[in-house]
Amino acid sequence: MKLETMKIVACMASSADGRIAYDIAAPYKALGSAEDLLWLRTIRDAAQAVVYGGSTFRAYPKLHAREDKTLPLLAHGIVTRAVDLEVSLPVDAPLWQAATDTEITIFTPVEIPMSQRQRYPKQLCWVTFTPDKPYPLQVCAYYQSKSVETLLIEGGGQMLYAFLQEKCLDTLFLTWCPLLLGGLQQPQMLLGEGFQFENAPRLKIESTRHVPSTDELFMTLSVQYPS
Ligand SMILES: NC(=O)c1ccc[n+]([C@@H]2O[C@H](COP(=O)([O-])OP(=O)(O)OC[C@H]3O[C@@H](n4cnc5c(N)ncnc54)[C@H](OP(=O)(O)O)[C@@H]3O)[C@@H](O)[C@H]2O)c1
């Protein structure tokens, strides 16, 4: 279980049937409206660091902007198995151009040789997971050691499941988008092996906001874990 002093939040826009992306072969297209993007940026403003899954990074390999431009840039982290580093982390990703101004940490389960690291900006931090602990706990410990108070997880279903499995997520900011996408291949809100009903994390509605112009519902949900 994570340490208690850091808050971990995730943010996701989902269709009514739990799909979180569409047309994934095309350049990134947001599922939510401009109002959703504004909400996302406001949530980022409350965080000091954002960590995202390799797959989400490849869909949107750019700096994650804040709403309040006077705030310091978010520290960025990317979690990747790095099976083929240059496929996982394309060397021409626009995010690297921000590497001089913000901390960018690459988390991998395998040690990346210096010869490969040299293809990326020298400011990147490289962290190798140890095999004794699930990776979400190691990501949390890393940011806790840097005195991060709020860590934002911007991942898809793989990452959300991994953090929930380790009881690491405190709050889910969920935008409910009023459409039905379906499709086995569409990225889904939660992947992994799934939870047994008895062990499934429960969500408590802390607040909701309905936007009539788009019919989106913005929900703040606290995550509770059966003991
Ligand atoms: N609607 C929304 O709000 C929203 C939000 C976020 C993402 N998305 C969409 O969701 C899709 C991606 O979701 P996803 O579930 O496929 O992936 P994801 O959760 O974004 O990323 C999971 C990534 O974690 C890495 N990983 C998995 N196990 C690991 C381990 N043991 N150690 C280190 N790294 C590990 C892998 O990176 P590698 O593949 O690099 O190995 C994997 O791709 C994209 O289409 C994105 O646009 C939508």
The ligand as an ORCA input file, in Angstrom:
! r2SCAN-3c Opt
* xyz 0 1
  N     -10.029      9.469    -22.277
  C      -9.036      9.679    -21.425
  O      -9.198     10.409    -20.461
  C      -7.716      8.993    -21.625
  C      -6.707      9.177    -20.671
  C      -5.487      8.515    -20.856
  C      -5.308      7.694    -21.951
  N      -6.313      7.543    -22.855
  C      -6.143      6.635    -24.000
  O      -5.877      5.343    -23.497
  C      -5.067      4.654    -24.424
  C      -3.890      4.036    -23.681
  O      -4.352      3.245    -22.618
  P      -3.658      1.837    -22.259
  O      -4.476      1.195    -21.230
  O      -3.402      1.093    -23.539
  O      -2.215      2.209    -21.718
  P      -1.720      3.145    -20.527
  O      -2.449      2.805    -19.278
  O      -1.683      4.558    -20.961
  O      -0.215      2.723    -20.420
  C       0.184      1.511    -19.909
  C       1.649      1.409    -20.211
  O       2.366      1.076    -19.064
  C       3.575      0.448    -19.458
  N       3.700     -0.708    -18.580
  C       2.849     -1.727    -18.400
  N       3.332     -2.592    -17.483
  C       4.518     -2.097    -17.082
  C       5.506     -2.509    -16.155
  N       5.373     -3.629    -15.469
  N       6.584     -1.746    -15.988
  C       6.761     -0.616    -16.689
  N       5.855     -0.166    -17.590
  C       4.750     -0.901    -17.765
  C       3.437      0.052    -20.930
  O       4.233      0.950    -21.679
  P       4.930      0.465    -23.086
  O       3.777      0.128    -23.968
  O       5.688      1.668    -23.519
  O       5.781     -0.705    -22.733
  C       1.974      0.329    -21.221
  O       1.740      0.837    -22.499
  C      -4.637      5.654    -25.476
  O      -5.445      5.473    -26.613
  C      -4.953      7.009    -24.834
  O      -5.250      8.017    -25.766
  C      -7.514      8.165    -22.706
*
